[in-house]
Amino acid sequence: MYAITIPEPGGPEALVWAEVPDPVPGEGEVLVEVVASAVNRADLLQRQGFYDPPPGSSPYPGLECAGRITALGPGVAGWAVGDEVCALLAGGGYAEKVVVPAGQLLPVPEGVDLATAAALPEVACTVWSNIFMIAHLRPGETLLVHGGASGIGTMAIQLAKAVGARVAVTAGGPEKLARCAELGADILIDYREQDFVEELAKATDGAGADVILDIVGAKYLERNVKALAVNGRLVVIGLQGGVKGELNLGALLAKRAAVMATTLRSRSAAEKAAIVAAVREHVWPLIGAGTVRPVVDRSVPMPDAAEGHRALEDGGHVGKVLLLVPGA
């Protein structure tokens, strides 16, 4: 088969479409013939040499895919050869074939075509696990999403609105904010021109956000704590603004607030399977009903994955960038 390899870490040009050995499914695994994958920030870090795959996982980038099952490993039940699926991966999605633990498979949602389904697993699992399973966002509460126009952000807006929450977003520029508004965002903050703490306070009569989903990290830590409501929960899932920040514990105590930080890729297969099961139960019906939909900015051929990486680095995209396997 062919896959995107990274012979040497570097810029987008470091991604090389090359012939590699076919994977073989083991106990509890299936082999998926990939139709599409999607670009995630973790892929950019892996390409640069900063984010190695977990031990034992595929060396190729790609944290999600969609395709068809072509073989079942021992002990797999509930799936059959020919099933159209999408999957949460620890790596290997940028390839013609990938091995997937059966617990990380999802059926393609009703009303979504197979290639587009590749835009769903990573964002759905990230958003549901962090906002709902960890931070316990409830109806009537206010959620602040940093990077509202990102793949994560577009999913977070829709899921939060679907459960009856109020949604505030930060994004860069009026065009991105307009797209967030189309998805249901109530409070629109241009981080280039406005201070999100001040704008959120105005919009909530000083109450702040009950839950904040943050992809920035250290750069926003102090202001995120200021923006939290009493009993608020800050969930950090990205470090685009650095890894070390100063935390005012007094402010945290006064608000009886919590700061949590999580990753998805390094979790155990059992943890991922539990998240995938929750997404299938709670999110898939919303997608099937059309209440929540994948947001795809563009699709590029997988051999040209460098183009997809440049799109994310340029920051002009809204939603997901897909990589399509030629001839699949």
N, C-alpha and C positions, 0 to 999 in steps of 0.2 A: 504494500500500500504506500501512499504518499502522505506526508505530514509536514507541518511547519516545524522546522528544527531551529535551534539557536546555537550554531557552532561556536560563536564567541559573543558575549554580551555586548550590547551597544544600542544604536538608534534603530529606527524601523527597518533600515536596510539589513540588520542582523538576522531578520526572519528569512529562512531559506526553505522553499518547498522541495523536499527531497524524498527519495525512496527509502523506506525503513521496514523492519520486520513487522508482519501482521501480529496483533495481540491475540492471545488465546484466553477465553474465559475460564476462570477457576470455580471453585465451590461458591455457590450463591451468586454468581455473576452471569451477565449476558453479554453477547457481542452485538454492537449496534453499528450498522452501516450509516455513516453520518451524511445527512443532507445539508445541514447548516450548523454553525456555531455562532457565538457572539463575542464581541470584544469587551473585556472588563478591565478596570484599572489594575487589578492584580496581574493581568497578562503583560501590561506595560512594565511593571516592576520586575517580573520574571525575565523579560527580555533584556532589561538593564542589569541583571545579575543581582538584584536586591531581594528576591522573593522565590526561594527554591521550592519546588513541589514537596509535599509531605513524603516521608520515606515510604517506598513501595508503590508510589503512584506513577503515572505516566510522566516522562520527562518533557513532553510537549505541552505548550500552553493550551488554554481553553477550559473554562470552568462550567460550561454548559453546552448542550447540543440537542439537536432533534434528528431523528432518523428512523430506521426500521431494524427490528431485531432480526439477526441472521443466524444466531446460534445461542443455545442455552447451556450454561455450565451445570454441573451436578447440583442437585438440591434446589433448583429454581422451580417455583410453583406460581401459578397465577398469570404467567406470561407465555406467549407462544411466538414461534418464528413467524415473521410477517407483521407483527404488531407495530403500529406507528406510535412512537414514544418521544418524549423529551426527557432530559436527565440532568441532574446536578452532579458535577464531576469535581474530583480533586485535581484534575489535569487531563490533557489528551484530547480536548474537543477540536483542536485545529488539526484534524486528520480525517482520512477517509473511513477509518474504523476506530472504535474505542470500546474498551471493556468497562462495564458499569455494574456495581453492586445492585442487585435487584431492588433493594430497599430505596434506591435513589432514582428509580424510574417513575415517570408520570405519564398517563395517557395524554394524547394531544387533546386539548379542550375543545368542546363543541364550538364550531364557528371560527376556528383558527386553522389556517393552512399549516402544513407540516414545517416548512422552512421558518415561518414566523414564530412557531412554537419555541424555536431556539432562543428567542428573546425573553422567555419567561422564567426558567427554573432558578437562576441565580438571584434575580431581583425579587421574585415572589418569596423565595425561602429567606432571603436576607431581611426583607421588610416584615414578613409575618413573624419571624422568630424574634426580631429585635423590638418592634413596636408593640406587638401583641403578646407574645409569649414571655418576654423579659420585662418590658416597660408597662405592660397591661393598660394600654390606651383604652379609655372607656367612652361611650357615647356622651356628647356634651363637653368633653374636654378639648383643649387646644393643643394641636401638634405643630411644632416648627420643624420644617425640613430644610436643611441647608443643601443647596444644589438641586433645587426643585425641578430643573429641566433635565437632569441626568436620568439614566435608566432607573436607578434606585428611586430618585425623586418622583418620576412620573408614576411609578407603581405605588409609592407611599401616599401620594395625594389621593389617588383613586380608592385605595383600600380604606384609608382613614375616613373619607367621605362616605363610603359604603356602610360603615358602622356608626355613622352619626356624629363624627368629630368635626371640629372646626380646624381648618388647615391654613397655616401661614408658611410661606416659602421665601427663601432668598434665591436670587438668580441674577445673572449679569445682563442687564439691558431690557428694554421694553418688549422686544420680540419674544424672548424666552419667557418673560413674565406673562405675556398674553397667552402663550401656549399652556402655561400652568393654570391660568384662569379657565381656559377651555376644559381642562381636566377636573376643575372643581375647586381650585385653591381660592380661599376667601381673602387672605391678607397677602399682598404682593409687595416684596421689598427688594429694591435694586441695591445689591451690596456694594456696587461701585459708587453709588451716589448717596446712599442712606445708611444710617446706623441701625442695625436690626434690633438692638436693645430698645432704642427710643421708639422706633416705629411699632414694635410689638406692644410696648407699654401703652402707646396711644390707642392702638386697636383693641386692647383688652382692658381698658380702664385701669391700667397699672397692675393687672393680675399676672401677666406673663404666660408662659407656655407650660402646660402640664407635662408634656413630653417633648424632648428635642432629639432629633436624629441628626448626628453630626458626622460629616466626612472630612472635616478640616483638622481637628485635633488641637495641638498646643496653641496655635494662633488665636483660636476662638474660645479657649477654655474659660478664661476669666469672664468674658462677656456672656458666654452661655450660662454660667452660674447666675449672673445678674438677671438674665432673661427668664430664668426658671420661676414658676409659680411656687407657692407653698406646697409642699409634698411633691414637687416636681421631680422628673426623672430624665437625666441626660444620658443618652446612649451614644458612645463614640465608636464609629465603625470604619473610620479612615483617618489618615495622618498626613493629608496633603499640605497642612500648615505646620508640620513639625511634630516631634515626639515628646518634647519636654516643656512643661508649662507650670506656672505657679498657681496653686489651688488655695483659695481662702476658705479654710475649714470653718471659720466663724460664720461666713455667709451661708455655707452649706448647712450648718447646724441651725441657724436662725430660720431657714426655710424647711427644715426637716427633709432635705432633698437628697437625692442619690446620684452618683456618677458611676456609670457602668461602661465597660469597653469589651467588645466582642469581635471575634473573627468566625468565619464559617468554614473556610477551606480546611483548617487543621483539626476540626472536630472529628470524633470517631465515627465510624460507619453507623453505629447504633444511634448516635445523636442525630446524624444527618437523616437517617431513616425516619426518626420521630418527627423531625421538622417537615420532611417531604409528606408524611402522612397527614400532618396538620394542614399543610397547604392544599393537599388534595381534598380534604374535608371542607375547609373554610373558603379557600380562594377559587378553586376550580369551578364551583357552582356560580360564582359571581362573574367569572369570565364567560362561562357558557350562556349566562343570561344577558351578556352584553353590558353589564354594569361596570365591569373593569375590562380594559383591553390592553394588549401590548402596544407600545409606542416604538416604532422603528423609524430611525432617521434615514438610513440608507443601507444598501446591501452591496458588497463587493465580492469578487471571486476570491476564494480562500488562498490560492497561490499569491494573490496581491494583498495579503494580510497587512503588509506595511502601510498600505493606503488607509485601512481601517484604524491602525494605531495612530497614524497622523491625524485622523479625524478627531479622535479622543483628545490627543495632545493639543490640537488647535482650539478645542473647547467650543466650537460653533454648533455642535450637534444638539438635538433634543431627543431624548430616549436612547434607543439601542442602535448599535452598528452591527449588522450581520455579516458573516462570512459564509459564502455558498460554495459547496463542493462542486467542481465542474462535472457536468454530466449526471449528477445524482438526481 
